[in-house]
Amino acid sequence: MLDVANLTVDFRVDTGWIRSVDDVSFSLDAGATLGIVGESGSGKSVTALSLLRLHNDRATRLSGRVSFDGQDLLALPERRMRELRGRDIAMIFQDPMHSLNPVLTIGEQIGETLRIHQGLDRKAAQVAAANLLDMVRIPDATRRVTDYPHQLSGGMRQRVMIAMAIACRPRLLIADEPTTALDVTVQAQILELLRDLREEIGMSVILISHDLGLVAEFAERVIVMYAGELVEDAPARTIFEAPAHPYSEGLLRAIPSADVDTHRLYAIPGRIPDPGNRPPGCNFEPRCSLAQATCAASPPPLDPIAPEHRIRCPIRSAAKEVAE
Amino acid sequence: MTDRLASPAEPQPVLSPGATRRRILMRRLWRHRSFRIGGGIVLAIALLALAAPLLTSTEPTQMNLRARFAPPSAEYLFGADNFGRDIFTRVLYGARISLWIGCASALLAAAGGAMVGMVSAWFRPLDGVIMRIMDALLAFPAILLAIGINAALGPQVTSVIIALAFAYIPRMARIVRAAALVVRELDYVDAARVSGAGGARIIFRHILPNCMAPLLVSVTFVFAYAILAEAALSFLGIGPPPPDPSWGNIIAEGRDYSVQAWWIMLFPGLAISFSALGINLLGDGLRDVLDPRLKVEA
């Protein structure tokens, strides 16, 4: 259904263009869930925003192909793109505290999507909004539709955001760190809700997070991004149980665990390279414990090492071959 | 438990939840002392202006040559001018014209400024050009600009309003632009775009309403400036034309007699001071409540 091929995103800065997303390809079937993982600055959110073409036109250069149901989203005129947003592809954001307009009631905001795409009048939209609030399990929905965002807690607001997103029963929902700003207990409820709604509506979901554990639990397939590149693409179970790329390993080790008796939390040494100043070879080489001289020489290719499993690490793919 | 933690002094009013926000705002405004005082002054002046025919039996333009330069007395509360017109009556009726000029030009400037500011914030390529034009206008003293426009349109109340509105559009535009530039980057604007909202919907439903607080606050300040500016224009002889009174032109007409008949200038002067004070206090209160970040700590 969604097929992203060689997506590259450049941003204009004072000194020229910097590459934020570099040649990323992945695909997603109808009804499937994909996780995108990486630390801040890895390009995961930029990738998601590019699917909806939400970047400023003049300061962004997109190339590659994003084919959604056969049409290339990157080539679509803005007017057609607008029809698609909210109707076929919806998105929820990280910070529910700032994602709702403070001067409109939540009913008006949820109804807005319906009024735009289905031409509902104010009244019908209000009724539909109440049903949607019910769907995202906000109690007392008919009374709540006239609430303003400031009257709701963070978890409730995120439910409202989800209600806005699913109003037109989209085929693809992009959730950009939907639970990062929430309490742990609320996180679990929101994920549970997303999982249920996915089945109810039959939509595909892209879940973006820096939390590999959370993504592995939710998604069927996970791609790991680092410095704008896709470094590993594998079924969630594989990533969680036997990650092949050293960066994925690092991410997994960085998840604090209660049952392992460690005194120090693990962190991958070093920092993600500045997008304007990336190393000539492998982007991860300066931080990698497996790094060899060849790693710094030229950018590594993305190699398939198993069916449904690609990694961008020649050391590991070679090791895999030897083992076989 | 949580119920008990919530301040027991304020029982939650049983209202439709939508009304609470407004209710809370009103209550906070009412608690604000300078808003209360300022609001009281403005309200009192407005009521006096409206009730003018009930408070005085004479017409503001009615002359009585026997009462020329009559000092304040029981009959002529604020005295009389060189034509023997009752200053009290003229100040009351003058409030209508002065407040109308202040109010209309502030609102007009706000509307114009909102438009210019939004265009500037939304269509970024135009921003530079528009804001440089606004800067050029701003560099012009407001009064000078008003003199020019007024001269072109001829002496009448409407041209004073238009002139003052134009003079204050640049600062309104800057305020709206600044607010809109902040709001347009907020997540809920992105969320609206994700919902498929077009430019007009985003501007009018999501950005402009969220820029209202600073705009409303500056409307009150411009209201006060405009009343002062009206007086200044009248003093220069290009305010609302006599014989209909405005506070400004009463003062202007009285200036030749300021030594022998101080009351002609004093009372409209006091009216101007009081209304400017009242409106400013009101504006301070509005600002503190609507937009606490703008508050200058004393």
Interface residues (C-beta under 8 A of the other chain):
Chain A: L52 L54 R58 R82 E83 L84 R85 G86 R87 A90 M91 F93 D95 H98 S99 L100 N101 P102 V103 L104 T105 E112 T113 I116 H117 R143 R144 T146 D147 Y148 H150 Q151 M161 M164 A165 A167
Chain B: S16 P17 G18 T20 R21 R124 L186 D187 Y188 D190 A191 A192 R193 V194 S195 G196 A197 G198 R201 R205 H206 P209 N210 M212
